[in-house]
Amino acid sequence: MRNLFICFLLATLVAVVQRGPSPVVEPATYLGILVAFPVLGARLFRNWRLPPAVGAIAAGIILNQSGLLSEANMVRVGPFKDVGLAWLGLFLGTQVARAPSWRGPSFVSALSIVIGSALLICGATAVFPLTLLERLQMALAGAVCAPIFTILERGRHRDEIGLTGLATLFAVGLLGVTVVVTHHEVLPPPIKMLYAGGVALVATEIAFQSLKRSISGPGRYLAYILIVGALWRVSEQLGIHSAITGAAFGILLGLRARKRQDTTAPLLEASAFVGPFVLGFVTAEWDGRHLLGAPVEAWALGAAIILPMVLGKMAAGLVADRISRFGPRDWMTTYPIGIVAVEILPAVTPDHLFLGKMADPAAAITPTLLLGLVVLPCVTSALGRFWRYSASRRNLTASSGGMELT
């Protein structure tokens, strides 16, 4: 009820402000709305025992359709989304660098997710006018997991976050290899790569020593804010996505801080708020008309990506069940595709796909994103609740000596 009351107050405030001649013109107000609504949506869905990430996505879609957010102001507050992606990438990088993520069971499980899903998606998309390379790139983009979804789920262990992050790292890494193979000019000279690596190692040591000496919580938060700000500026200067820059630096920092895991605690605490904000921001930029006007072929493409991806992850779950501690219910957290697919799929979708049937070829993947980010998490949540209910009934039956309870 508290979340509903806060949402009502915010909606009332927005309605009052819109009565003026110039409604909500300050970017700070837009940023506050983009932070408050997705976070409250995530909490509301968590209280309803629904996926919190879907609540943040729903809040972003509502903000988009409300007409409250103008395109100009979205652009003005856009850097905050990039900073949030850098923060999440930094956190996921530190979790991927943990020793449990690279042990045999987790390593093989993550690799099985990528290989199984990519192969099945490649075969399913053969009916579309795509080359083998284009199908492979879309398959790798569809094979990623949604570690942010796992972060927002209450009671999830860091090993599960590391598994989804490691699988996403493999998929993005292989996708990067396909880009490098086809465009050799994207690689900088070796001397510049060595120089950048040396600078990154020195920066990692400076960041670790700063966090190590910042004993108080506020001190470490301040250190992380400065680190993320620097990563954002570096990503802008180099033209690299902020999440990739954050994840790469997070892996280095996580390797350096393996024996001091307490230094990464602020990243986890703040990710519970940064995650919904980024999800809401990304979905607030969607155009709902793309979904309403999507042709049948666009929905067929979504089915050709999502269904094989789920089958591939199910097959990987059979492998993981034999070698790791992840059970079927825990494994369902790997099914959604998450923000990484939102960022990658439009970039790897060929311009000639559905040419003549859609004005914007990138809009062809909107049904895919809806199925992977909203429908699939809701289905897995319902299956998880049914799984828990069945397990509780079995336990009650066993404790009653085999007699059915009524």
N, C-alpha and C positions, 0 to 999 in steps of 0.2 A: 504493500500500500504506500510505503514511503516513496518508492521510485515512481509510482503512478502520480502521486501528489506533486513531486518535483517536476515531472514531465508536464503536468497540467499548469504549474506556475510558469514554466518556460514558454509553453504555448501561449499562455495569456500575455506574457511580456512581449512576445513576438507580435501578437495581434495588436497590442496597444502601440508598439513602435511603428508598425506599418500604417497606422492612421495618419502619420505625419507626412509632409510633402516629400521628404527624402528618407525612405525607410532603410534603416540598418546600413549606413554608408561606411562606418568605420571597420577596417579589416579586423581589428581586435575583437569586435563583436561577432563577426563571422567565424573567427577562429574559436571563440568561446562556444558558439553553437555547435561547430563541428567536433569539438571535444566532448561537450556535455551530452548531446543526444546519442551518439554511438555508445558511449560508456554506460549510460542509463539503459539503452536498449540491450546491451550485453548482460547487464545485471538482471533486467527484467526477464529475459529469456532463461537465464540461469535459475532464477527463482521458479520459473514454470517448468523446470527440468527439460529445457530445450537447449540446443547448441548455442552458447553465448555468442559465438562468432556470427551466427545467422541473425541474431538480434542487432548486432552492430551494422550488418549489411542492410537489414530492413530499415534501420534508422537513416542510413545514407540514401536509400532509395526514396524514402518519404521526404527527406530534405530536398532531393532533386526534383521531385514532382510538386513540391510546395511552391516553387517559384521564388523562394526566399533568397537563394544563393545565385547571384549574377555571375556570369562567366568572367567578367573583369576582376571581381573580388576573389574568385576562386584562383585566378592566376596570381594575384597579389599574395595570397596566403599559401600558395603552392610550395614554397621552400620548406614550410613546416612539415609537409608530408614527406619530403626528401629527408629531412632530419629524423623524422620518425622511422623511416625505412632504414636509415643508417643505424639507429639505436637497436632496432629489431635484428638487423644483420649482425651487429656486434654481439648481441646476446646469443643468437643462434650459433655464431662462430665459436664462442667460448664453450657452449654445450657440445658441439660436434668435436671439439678438441679434447674432451674428457676421455680418460682411458677406457671406460666401458663402451663408448661408441665405436672404438676401433678394435675391440676384441672380436674374435672369430665369429660368434653368433650374430652380433649386430652388423658386422661388416658384410657377412654373407647375406643376411636378411635384406639389408638396404640395397645391395647389388642385385638381388633377386627381384626386388620391386621394380627397379629400373629396366632390367633386361626383359623380364616377363611382360610388363606393361608395354614397353616400346615395341617389342616384336608383334604383339597382338594388335596394337594400334596401327602399325605399318601394314599388316595384312588387311585390316578392316577398311582402311582409307584407300585401298587399291582401286576402288570403284570411282574415285574422284579424279579429275584431270590434273594430277600432280605427278611430278617426277619423283624418283626414289629418294633423292636428297631432301626434297620438300616434305615428303611423307615422313622421313626419318626425323627431321627437325620438329615437325608437329607432334610426332610420337614422343620424342624426348620432353617436349614442353608439356604434354599431357601426362607424362609419367611422374611428374613432381608431386610431392606431398604438401600438406598444409601444416607446417610446424606451429604457425600462429594459432590455428584452431586448437592444437594440443596444449599450447600455453594457457589458453583461456579456460580449458576444462579443469574443473576443480579436482584436486587429488591426483593429478597426473604426475608421474615420476619423471625426473630429468632424463632417465634412460630413454623413455618414449619420445621426449623432445629431441634428444640426440639422434634417435633412429630416423625420425621423419626429416630432421635437418640433414643427416648424412645422405639419405636417399635423394633429397633435393640437390645436395652438393654434387653427387654423382651425375644426375641428369643435366644440371646446368653446365658442369664441366665437359661432359660429352658433347653437349650442344655447342659449347665454345670451340671444341676441337673441329666440329664440322664447319664452323664459320672461318676458322683459321686455315683449314685445308683449302677452302674455296676462295678465300681472300687473303693471300699471303702478305699483302701490304698492311694488314692490321697489326702485325707484330712489330714492336719497336726494335731498334738495333740492340744487339746483345749487350753492349757496353751500358746503354741506358737501363736495360733490365737489371743488370748487376748493381748499378748505382741505386735504382729504386729499391731493390732488395736490401741493400745495406742501410738505406735510410729507414726502411720499414722495421728492420731489426733494432736499430737505435731508438726509434720512436716507441717500439714495443717495450724496451727496457725502461725508458723514461716513464711511460704510462704505468708499468707495473710498480716501479719504485714509488711513484706518486700515490698509487692506490695503497701500497703497503704501509706507507707512512701516514696515510689519512685514516686514523683509527676510528673517528666518529662517523656515524652514518651520513650527516650532512656534508662532511668533508669529502667522502667518497662520491656522493651524488654530484657535488661540484666538480670533482675530477672527471667523472664520466660525462658531464655536460660539456666540459672543455674538450674532451677527447672526441665526442660525437660531433661537436661543432667543427673541429679540425678535419675530421673525416669528410664531413659534408663539403667543406671548402676544397679539399683535395679532389673529391669526386667531380666537383664542378670544373676545376682547372684541367683535369685529365679527360673529361668527357666520359667518365665511367659511372654506371648506375650506383647511387649511394648505398643501396643494399649490398651490392657486390663488394664495394670498398669496405663497408662495415663488417661483412662476413669474413673477408680475407684478413683484416686486422684482428678480428675476434678470434680466429683460429690461432694466430701467432700469440695473442695475449692469453688465450686459454692454455696453450702449451707451456707458456712461461709461468702461469699461475696454477698449475695442476696441484701443487702442494699447499696452495692458499686459496681454496675455493670460497672462503668467506669474502674475498675481495670482489667476487662477481655477484654477490647477493643483491645489490641495488639494481642490477640489470633485470633480474627476475621480478622484483617488486614493481618497478616502473613499467615493465612490459604488459602488466595487467591493464594499464591505462593506455599505453601507446598502441597496443594491438587493436583495440576497438576504434581508436581515433583514425588509424591508417585505413582500416577496413571501411569505416564510414566515409572517409574522404574519397577513397577510390571509387566506391559505388555511387557517391554523390555526383561524380563526374560522368556517370553512365547516361546515355540517352535512351529513355524508355521506348521511344518510337522505333528504335532498331529492333527491339524485341517484338513489338506488336506487328511490325511490317516484315518480319523475317520469313522468307519462303520456306517451303517444306524441305528443300535441300539443306538449309542451314540447320534445321532440327535433325536431319539425317546425319549431318557431319557431327553434331553434338553426340548423337547416339554412337557413331562410329569411333568416337574418342573415349567417351565416358564408360560405356559398357565393356570394351576390351580392357580398359585401364583397371576397372574393378575386378575383372576375371584374372588379370595378371597379378594384382595385389592379393587376391585370394590364393592363387597358386603359390605366391611367395610366402603367404601365411602358413601354408602346409609345411614349407621348408623351415620356417621360423619356429613352428610348434615342436619340431623335433630337436632343434639345436639351441633354442633360447627359452626364456621364461615367459614370453608374450603369448597370452591365450587368445582365442578367437575374438572375445569381446574387446580386449585391449587392442588387437590388431585393426579393428575397425576405425581407429583414429587415423590410420594412414590413407583411408579412401579419398577424402576431399582433396581438391587440387590447390586451393589457396591463392594467395596474392601473387606468388611467383608466376603461376600460369596467367594471371590477369596481366602481368607485365610482359610476359614472353610471347604468348599466343598471338596477340595482334602484330608483333614484330615478325614472326615467322609465317604468318598467313600470306600466301602469294596474292598479288594484286589481281591475277587473272581468275581467281576462284570465284565462281558465280558471276562472272562478268556479264553485265547486261540485266541481271536480276536484282542487284543491290547497288545503290548509288555509292555506298562506302563498303569496299570489300572487307575491311576489318570488322564491320558489324556482323559479318557472317559467323563470328565465333561467340556472339552474345548468348545464343541459346546454350552453347557449350559451357560458358561460364555460369549461367543460371543453374544448369544441371549439376555441375561440379561443386559450386559454392553454396547452393541453397538446398536443392532437392536431395542430393546425396547425403549431406550431414543430417538432415531431418530423418531420412530413412534409417541411417545407421543409429541415430539416437533412439528411434522407436524400437529397432531390433535390440539395442543394448538394454533398454528398459524391459523388454520381453524376456531377454536372457536373464536379467537379474530376478525378475518375478519367477521364472521357471526354477532358477537355482534356489530361491527362498522356499518355494513349494516343496522341492525335493528335500531340502534340509528339514522342513517341518514334518514331512512324512517320515523321514528317517528317525527323527527324534521321538515320534509318536509310536515307534515300533512297527512301522509299515502300514498303519491304519490311515485311511484317507480322512482329512479334516474337512469339516463342513462349517 
